[in-house]
Amino acid sequence: MLKTSFHLDPVDTHDLPRRFLDAFAAVLEHSNYGPALDAANRLLAKCGRCSVTCPIYQAGDLTRDNPCHRSELLLQVYRRYFTPKGALLGTFGGGFELTTEHINTIAEEYYRCTACKRCRMDCPMGIDHAMITHLGRWILAETGIIPKALRAAVRAQLEGDAHNTSAVPAPAMMDTCEFLADECAEDRGIKIEFPFDKQGAEYIFFPAVSDFLLEPDTLMGNAAVLGAGKIDWTIGTKYFDGINYGLFYSDRMHENIINQEFNELERLGVKKIMIGECGHASRAARHFVDTFWVGRKSSPPEVAACVDVAYKLFKNGDIKLRENVIEGRITYHDPCNIARSGWVVEQPRELLKHICKDYVDMTPKGTLNYCCGGGSGLVSIDEIREYRTGLNGKTKAQQIADTKANIVVAPCANCKKQLKEVCEDNKLGDVKVIGLHDLLLQALVVPKHMLAGDDAADGE
C-alpha cells in the first residue's frame, strides 16, 4: 500500500515497478519528452541555483524540496532503464534498481511542487524542472497513482452529465447568469447580457466554472467590460468550463478536455477562444492549441485571456474607466501560468494604476513572482491545506503582509481560493482577495446603451 499525504483511490502495487517502466516507455515513445529528458540528464549540474529561487525550499530548507533533487528521482529511472549505459550496468547487475518504495517517494515529492517554473528562470543550463515534474506525474497517472481530488475533477469533466468540474448543469448556469444580469441592473444600474449559443460570434468564453458559483462580481465585470467594448461573444451551453486539470498530471487528459472546448467552438462557428480569470485554464488553452488542434480542417483558433482583452479595449479607447476611484491599498498577485512567460504582466498593472488611488506592487513581481502556493492542482487537494498554506504559502503571505495592502487582486480562480486560505491561516487580518474584473466593474464608465432603468432614462 502506498503512503502519501494526499488521498488516493486504491492502487494495485503488484508488479508496480514493471508497470511504471512500461508507462514510462510508452510516454517516451508516443511523445516528444524524450529529447528534453535526455538533455536534462546530460546537462543537470546540481549547482543549486534553482534551490535559491524556489520559495518552498527557501521556506523549509528541506532536501526533498530542492528542484534538482526532485528531478533526479525520475532521471535515476531514465538513466538506468532508458540509456545504453544504464542497460549495460543492468546486464551485469549493477546500479540503481526501481522499487515500489522509490515510486512512492516520486508520488509524494512530485505533488509537493507547484510547478511554478520559477526555478527555470535562474537555471544556467535552462533545465525545466516543472516539465520533469509533470512528466513524472503523467507516468504515475498511467499506473493509477493520481490524487483523488484531481481524478474526480477530470472524471466529472469527461464522464459527468454536466461535463464540468463543479457538476453545474447548463440550465443552472444560465439561471445564474440571468440572476446576475438582474442584480447588476437593480444594484448598479448597469444592463449586462450573457449571450448563449450565438452562432458565428467572435469569441467563445470559457471561465472557470467555479466562477458561476463563487465569483459573481468577476462574471458581472466580464460581461460589463465586453458589453461596453461591444465585443461579439458567447457562452456555449454544451460545454462552458475553462478548467483543465489534465495540465497538471496527464497530457492525455489535457488533450481530451481541451478537445471539448474545440468541439464547442466548432459547433457554434466561433473564431476565437477567450478564457476567464483563470491562470492554468489560460495556459492550458493558449500554449497547447497548436499541439492539440492537429487533425482538424481549419487553422487553430486564437486564444485570448480576458484580462488582455480588457486591457486592449481600454488602451484603444473602446471602454472608459474612471481614475482613482478604488479606495484602499491594492496589490496584485501574478498567476504563474500567465505571468511566468511574460504573457500577462503589465496589462493588469496599468489598469489598476489607473483606477486605484493607492496601488503598490509586491516584491518580486511579474515574471519573477512567487507562486500562491497552490499551483499545479495542489489547491484542490484539501487534505494538504496545512502544507499548502504553511510551508508552501509562507513566502506569499509575507509578500502580502509587506505591502500592507487590504485588497489583493488575483485574476485566477485557483489563486483566489489559495490566497484566501493563505491569508486566513497566516492570520493576515482583514485582507480581501478578489478578481481584476470585480474592480473594473466598479470603475467602468457605463455607456448609454448599457444604462438600466432610471439611469437609462436620465442618459437619453
C-alpha positions in Angstrom: 0.0 0.0 0.0 1.3 3.4 -1.0 1.6 6.1 1.7 1.0 9.7 0.6 -0.1 12.9 2.2 -3.0 13.1 -0.3 -5.9 10.7 -0.8 -5.6 8.1 -3.5 -8.0 5.6 -4.9 -6.8 2.0 -4.1 -3.6 1.3 -6.1 -2.6 -2.2 -7.1 1.1 -2.4 -6.0 1.6 -5.8 -7.5 4.4 -5.6 -10.1 4.2 -1.8 -9.8 7.9 -1.1 -10.9 7.3 -3.1 -14.1 4.1 -1.2 -14.8 5.8 2.1 -14.1 8.5 1.3 -16.6 6.0 0.2 -19.2 4.2 3.5 -18.8 7.5 5.4 -18.9 8.5 3.6 -22.2 5.1 4.3 -23.7 5.2 8.0 -22.9 8.7 8.4 -24.3 7.6 6.5 -27.5 4.4 8.5 -28.2 5.5 12.0 -27.1 8.4 14.4 -27.6 9.5 14.3 -24.0 12.5 12.0 -24.8 14.9 14.6 -26.2 14.0 17.1 -23.4 14.6 14.4 -20.8 17.8 13.3 -22.4 19.1 16.9 -22.5 18.2 17.4 -18.8 20.0 14.2 -18.0 23.2 15.3 -19.8 23.1 18.9 -18.5 21.9 18.7 -14.9 24.8 20.2 -13.0 23.2 20.2 -9.5 24.8 23.6 -8.9 22.0 24.6 -6.5 21.0 27.8 -8.3 17.4 26.5 -8.6 17.2 26.0 -4.8 17.9 29.7 -4.2 14.9 30.7 -6.4 12.4 28.0 -5.1 10.2 29.6 -2.4 9.3 26.2 -1.0 12.9 25.1 -0.5 13.8 28.5 0.9 10.9 28.4 3.4 11.7 24.9 4.7 15.4 24.1 3.7 14.4 20.5 3.1 16.4 18.5 0.6 13.2 16.9 -0.7 12.1 20.3 -2.0 15.3 21.1 -3.9 14.3 21.1 -7.6 17.4 19.2 -8.6 16.8 16.5 -6.0 13.2 16.0 -7.1 14.1 15.8 -10.8 16.9 13.3 -10.0 14.3 10.9 -8.7 12.9 10.4 -12.2 16.3 10.9 -14.0 17.6 8.0 -12.0 15.0 5.8 -13.5 15.6 7.2 -17.0 19.4 6.7 -16.8 19.1 3.1 -15.6 16.4 1.8 -17.9 16.4 4.1 -21.0 20.1 4.8 -21.8 22.7 2.4 -23.2 25.0 2.9 -20.1 22.1 2.0 -17.8 21.2 -1.0 -19.8 24.8 -2.2 -19.7 25.0 -1.8 -15.9 21.8 -3.7 -15.5 23.1 -6.6 -17.6 25.9 -7.0 -15.0 23.6 -6.5 -12.1 24.9 -3.1 -11.1 23.4 0.3 -10.5 20.0 1.6 -9.4 17.0 -0.7 -9.3 13.5 0.7 -9.3 11.3 -0.3 -6.3 7.8 0.3 -5.1 9.3 2.5 -2.4 11.1 4.7 -4.9 7.8 5.1 -6.8 6.1 6.1 -3.6 8.8 8.7 -3.0 8.2 10.1 -6.5 4.5 10.3 -5.9 4.8 12.1 -2.6 7.5 14.6 -3.7 6.2 15.3 -7.1 3.0 16.5 -5.5 4.8 18.9 -3.2 6.0 21.0 -6.2 3.7 23.8 -7.5 5.3 23.6 -11.0 5.6 27.4 -10.9 8.7 27.3 -13.2 10.4 30.0 -11.1 13.5 27.7 -10.8 13.8 27.6 -14.6 14.3 31.4 -14.7 17.7 31.2 -12.9 19.0 27.8 -14.2 22.2 28.4 -16.2 21.5 25.2 -18.1 17.9 26.0 -18.9 16.5 22.9 -17.3 12.8 22.9 -16.8 12.2 21.1 -13.5 8.5 21.7 -13.7 8.4 19.8 -17.0 10.1 16.9 -15.4 7.6 17.1 -12.5 4.8 17.0 -15.0 6.3 14.0 -16.8 6.7 12.1 -13.6 3.1 12.8 -12.6 1.9 11.6 -16.1 3.8 8.3 -15.7 2.3 7.9 -12.2 -1.1 8.6 -13.6 -0.7 5.9 -16.2 -0.1 3.4 -13.3 -3.2 4.6 -11.4 -1.4 7.0 -9.0 -3.4 10.3 -9.1 -4.6 12.4 -6.2 -8.3 11.7 -5.7 -9.2 15.4 -6.0 -7.6 15.8 -9.4 -9.0 12.5 -10.7 -12.5 13.4 -9.5 -12.4 16.8 -11.2 -11.2 15.4 -14.6 -13.7 12.5 -14.4 -16.5 15.0 -13.9 -15.5 16.9 -17.0 -15.0 13.9 -19.2 -17.7 11.5 -17.9 -20.1 13.5 -15.8 -23.6 14.5 -17.1 -22.8 18.2 -16.8 -19.2 17.9 -18.3 -17.6 20.4 -15.8 -15.7 20.1 -12.6 -18.4 21.5 -10.4 -21.3 19.4 -11.9 -23.2 22.6 -12.8 -26.0 21.7 -15.3 -26.4 24.1 -18.2 -29.9 25.3 -17.1 -28.4 26.2 -13.7 -25.6 28.1 -15.3 -28.0 30.0 -17.4 -30.2 30.8 -14.4 -27.2 32.1 -12.6 -26.3 34.4 -15.4 -29.9 35.7 -15.6 -29.8 36.4 -11.9 -26.5 38.2 -12.2 -27.8 40.3 -15.0 -30.9 41.3 -12.9 -28.8 42.0 -9.9 -26.4 44.2 -11.9 -29.3 46.2 -13.3 -31.0 46.6 -10.0 -28.0 47.3 -7.7 -25.6 49.0 -10.1 -27.8 50.4 -12.9 -25.8 48.5 -15.5 -27.5 46.4 -18.1 -25.4 43.4 -18.9 -26.0 40.4 -21.1 -24.7 36.8 -21.2 -25.3 35.6 -24.8 -25.7 31.8 -25.1 -25.1 29.7 -28.2 -24.7 32.6 -30.5 -23.6 31.3 -33.9 -20.6 32.9 -35.6 -19.6 35.1 -32.6 -16.0 36.4 -32.5 -15.2 34.9 -29.1 -16.5 31.9 -27.1 -16.0 32.5 -23.4 -14.7 29.8 -21.1 -14.4 30.9 -17.4 -13.5 28.6 -14.6 -16.9 27.0 -13.9 -16.4 27.8 -10.2 -16.9 31.5 -11.1 -20.6 30.7 -11.7 -20.8 29.5 -8.0 -18.3 31.7 -6.2 -17.3 34.8 -8.1 -20.4 36.8 -9.2 -18.6 40.1 -9.3 -15.9 38.7 -11.6 -18.6 37.4 -14.0 -20.6 40.6 -13.9 -17.3 42.5 -14.6 -16.6 40.3 -17.5 -20.0 40.9 -19.1 -19.9 44.6 -18.4 -16.5 45.1 -19.9 -17.3 43.0 -23.0 -20.7 44.8 -23.4 -19.1 48.2 -23.1 -16.5 47.3 -25.6 -19.2 45.9 -27.9 -17.4 42.6 -28.2 -19.3 39.9 -30.1 -19.1 36.9 -27.6 -21.0 33.9 -26.4 -21.1 31.1 -23.9 -21.8 27.6 -25.2 -24.3 25.6 -23.3 -22.9 22.2 -24.3 -19.5 23.0 -22.7 -18.6 26.0 -20.6 -15.8 25.1 -18.2 -12.3 26.5 -18.8 -10.7 24.5 -16.0 -8.3 21.8 -17.3 -6.6 19.8 -14.5 -5.1 17.5 -17.2 -2.5 20.2 -17.5 -1.2 19.2 -14.0 -0.8 15.4 -14.5 -1.6 13.9 -17.9 -1.2 15.2 -21.4 -3.8 12.6 -22.4 -6.4 14.1 -20.1 -5.3 17.6 -21.1 -6.0 16.8 -24.7 -9.3 15.2 -24.0 -10.5 18.2 -22.0 -9.3 20.9 -24.4 -10.9 19.0 -27.3 -14.3 19.7 -25.6 -13.5 23.4 -25.9 -12.6 23.0 -29.5 -15.7 21.0 -30.3 -17.9 23.7 -28.8 -16.1 26.4 -30.7 -16.7 24.5 -34.0 -20.3 23.7 -33.1 -21.0 27.4 -32.9 -18.8 28.5 -35.7 -16.8 30.9 -33.4 -13.5 32.3 -34.4 -11.6 32.7 -31.1 -11.4 31.4 -27.6 -11.4 33.7 -24.6 -10.6 32.3 -21.2 -11.9 33.9 -18.0 -9.9 34.8 -14.9 -8.0 31.5 -14.6 -4.3 31.2 -15.0 -4.0 27.5 -15.7 -7.0 27.5 -17.9 -5.5 30.2 -20.0 -2.2 28.4 -20.4 -3.8 25.1 -21.0 -5.6 26.5 -24.0 -3.2 29.1 -25.4 0.1 27.3 -25.1 -1.2 24.0 -26.4 -3.7 25.0 -29.0 -1.3 24.2 -31.9 -0.4 20.8 -30.4 -3.9 19.5 -29.8 -5.6 21.1 -32.8 -3.8 18.7 -35.2 -6.1 16.8 -37.5 -8.8 19.4 -37.7 -9.6 21.1 -41.1 -9.3 24.7 -40.1 -6.4 26.7 -38.7 -6.0 26.8 -34.9 -8.1 29.5 -33.2 -6.6 32.5 -31.4 -6.7 32.1 -27.7 -7.0 35.3 -25.5 -7.1 35.9 -21.8 -10.0 38.1 -20.7 -7.5 40.4 -18.8 -5.6 41.0 -22.0 -8.9 41.7 -23.9 -10.0 44.2 -21.3 -6.6 46.0 -21.4 -6.7 46.3 -25.2 -10.2 47.7 -25.0 -9.0 50.3 -22.5 -5.9 51.2 -24.4 -7.8 51.6 -27.7 -10.4 53.8 -26.1 -13.2 51.3 -26.6 -14.0 51.4 -22.9 -13.5 54.1 -20.4 -12.5 53.7 -16.7 -12.7 56.3 -14.0 -9.4 57.3 -12.5 -8.5 56.9 -8.8 -12.0 55.6 -7.9 -11.0 52.4 -6.0 -10.4 53.1 -2.3 -7.9 51.2 0.0 -4.4 49.9 -0.7 -4.4 47.5 -3.6 -1.7 45.0 -4.6 -1.6 42.5 -7.5 -0.7 38.8 -7.5 0.8 37.4 -10.7 -0.7 34.0 -11.5 2.3 31.9 -12.6 0.6 30.3 -15.6 0.0 33.7 -17.3 2.9 35.7 -15.9 6.0 33.5 -15.9 6.2 33.5 -19.7 5.6 37.3 -19.8 2.2 36.9 -21.4 0.1 38.9 -18.9 2.2 41.1 -16.6 1.9 44.8 -17.2 -1.6 44.9 -18.6 -3.4 44.4 -15.3 -1.0 46.8 -13.6 -1.7 49.6 -16.0 -5.5 49.1 -15.4 -5.0 49.0 -11.6 -2.8 52.1 -11.5 -5.4 54.0 -13.5 -8.4 53.1 -11.3 -6.8 52.8 -7.8 -5.9 55.6 -5.5 -3.2 53.6 -3.7 -1.7 50.8 -5.7 1.5 49.0 -4.6 3.4 46.2 -6.2 4.7 43.1 -4.4 8.4 42.4 -4.5 9.4 40.4 -6.6 6.8 40.7 -9.2 5.9 39.8 -12.8 7.9 37.0 -14.3 9.7 36.5 -11.0 6.6 36.4 -8.9 6.2 34.0 -6.1 3.5 31.3 -6.5 0.4 31.5 -4.4 1.4 28.0 -3.0 -1.5 26.1 -4.6 -0.3 25.8 -8.2 -0.2 22.6 -10.3 -3.5 21.5 -8.8 -2.4 21.4 -5.2 -5.1 24.0 -4.3 -7.8 21.4 -5.0 -6.3 18.9 -2.5 -7.9 19.9 0.8 -6.2 17.3 2.9 -2.8 19.0 2.3 -4.1 22.5 3.3 -1.7 22.8 6.2 1.3 22.3 3.8 -0.2 24.5 1.1 -0.8 27.5 3.3 2.1 26.8 5.7 5.4 25.9 4.1 4.1 26.5 0.5 2.2 29.7 1.3 4.6 31.2 3.8 6.6 33.3 1.3 3.4 34.7 -0.4 1.9 35.5 3.0 5.0 37.6 3.9 4.8 39.3 0.5 1.2 40.3 1.0 2.0 41.5 4.6 4.9 43.6 3.4 2.7 45.6 1.0 0.3 46.5 3.9 -2.5 46.1 1.3 -6.0 45.3 2.3 -7.1 44.1 -1.2 -5.2 41.5 -3.2 -6.2 41.3 -6.9 -5.7 37.9 -8.4 -7.1 37.1 -11.8 -7.2 33.4 -11.3 -9.8 31.2 -9.7 -7.3 28.8 -8.1 -5.1 31.6 -6.9 -8.1 33.3 -5.3 -9.0 30.2 -3.3 -5.5 29.6 -2.2 -4.7 33.2 -1.3 -7.9 33.4 0.8 -6.8 30.4 2.8 -3.2 31.7 3.0 -4.4 35.0 4.4 -6.7 33.2 6.9 -4.2 30.5 8.0 -1.3 33.0 8.3 -3.6 35.5 10.2 -3.1 38.4 7.9 -6.3 40.1 9.2 -8.9 41.7 7.0 -7.4 41.2 3.6 -9.8 40.7 0.7 -8.8 38.6 -2.3 -10.8 39.5 -5.5 -10.6 39.4 -9.2 -9.5 42.2 -11.5 -12.9 42.4 -13.2 -14.5 42.9 -9.8 -12.8 46.3 -9.7 -13.2 47.1 -13.4 -17.0 46.7 -12.8 -16.8 49.4 -10.2 -14.6 51.7 -12.3 -16.4 51.3 -15.6 -17.8 54.4 -17.2 -21.1 52.9 -18.3 -22.0 53.7 -21.9 -25.6 54.8 -22.6 -26.6 51.6 -24.3 -25.9 49.8 -21.0 -27.7 52.1 -18.6 -30.6 50.3 -16.8 -33.9 51.7 -15.5 -34.0 55.3 -14.4 -30.3 55.7 -15.3 -31.2 54.9 -18.9 -33.9 57.5 -18.9 -31.5 60.1 -17.4 -28.9 59.2 -20.1 -31.3 59.8 -23.0 
